[in-house]
Amino acid sequence: MNESKTQMNWTKSQLLLNGRVSRNDALKIYFTRLGARIDDLKKEGWEVIGFWDKTEHGKDYVYKLISAPSEIGRITPQGLVKINLGIYQSKQGALGI
């Protein structure tokens, strides 16, 4: 698996499991191209917003999931679970599933 695909899988899993992913989360695993992967996801139909968030150590840039395409399944620690519910949304912008 190439690095770009691995980064995409990690980014998707973070968004689907947590509803968000931050620049600092990515940097902890030496992943410096989070913004590029988010851009790729947007081209695939994902709706993600980015904003600065205050942290205990200063601030961090965070990407929050608003919705994912209906053909995307939910990724769990046990693996990919295919769910066909249309666009996944919740009040918090994370997945409501």
Secondary structure, 3 states (H helix, E strand, C coil): CCHHHHHHHHHHHHHHHHCEEEHHHHHHCCCCCHHHHHHHHHHCCCEEEEEEEEECCEEEEEEEEEEECCCCCEEECCEEECCCCCCECCCCCCCCC
